[in-house]
Every structure is written in structure tokens, then in C-alpha cells.
């Protein structure tokens, strides 16, 4: 009977312990590299967003969404700020230069000929800002900011194209650093 029991005996754990240790170390180092955003709760930046925009903005803040409106401001702006995930490879292609701002603009212009895209300086994240008309009475501007698969989107709409773009730029400059981190 002991012969049969011997065939079911496991080999020494020395090899599997080393393999497990190597696996854990590699996972820990890749987790340290993929930090993502420093903050993911938009309620922490709601007051800073209102202060940066000025005016009589009303807001509604949730962890993953911040909405700001100002019916008495020029252009009657509405702004939606969202934190989510996007790990489809776009960030890596933009970082490497495989996808350029000019290529992003070409894609946008295929949908709306007047669309314009500029790069946002948001290191260590990558980002861009689009500005586009929405029919005859509205304009939009969207800031897209990516870091390690985390996505910050700032969508600004207004009846005045300059207001829509200025609000998206203002929030990208004022709250994005608090969200993205160093």
C-alpha cells in the first residue's frame, strides 16, 4: 500500500515556491507601473471646478461624475466630467506616436468637418482637446485624458463655441492635475 501512496506524493515544494515568488514579484512590479489616476472621486474636485469656472455654476457631484451648469452664464454652458476606464490600446498608441494628434483630428473631421484637435499637456498622462460645432445653435469641446487605462473625460457644451472650448480647457488645466497626479 505504501507503494501506491508514494505515486501520489507531490514533488518537493521548493520549485513551486520559487515560481510563486517570481510570479508575485513580477505582478507587484507591474502593479507599481500601472498606477492610474491619483484620485478617482470627482466629489473631491467639485469646489475647485466651480471656482476655476467662476460665475454662478450649479453642480451635482458623484464619485465618477461631476455635472456643472450655468443658465445665467454666457453661452448657457453645460459640462460633464467623467472618470472611467479605457484600456483599448489608444493610450499606448498616442504615447508611442503611432497615433498622432493629426490622425485623431482626421478621424474627428470625418464626422464633423469643422472639428479641431489640439494636444493637452497633462504629463504623466496623455490627452487631447477637441472642439466642434453641434448644429447651428450649439458647440462642444471634449478633453480626453488617459493614464494607465484610467480615463478622464470633460465634455463641455455651450451656445458659444469659445465658451465651450474655454470651459473644457479651464477644467483640464485646473482639476486634471489633481485627478491625474504626478
Secondary structure by P-SEA (a helix, b strand, c coil): caaaaaaaccccaaaaaaaaaaaaaaaaaaaaaacccccccccccaaaaaaaacccccccccccbbbbbbcccccbbbbbbbbbbbccaaaaaaaaccccaaaaaaaaaaacccbbbbbbcccccccbbbbbbccccccbbbbbbbcccbbbbbbbbcccaaaaaaaaaaaaaccccccccc
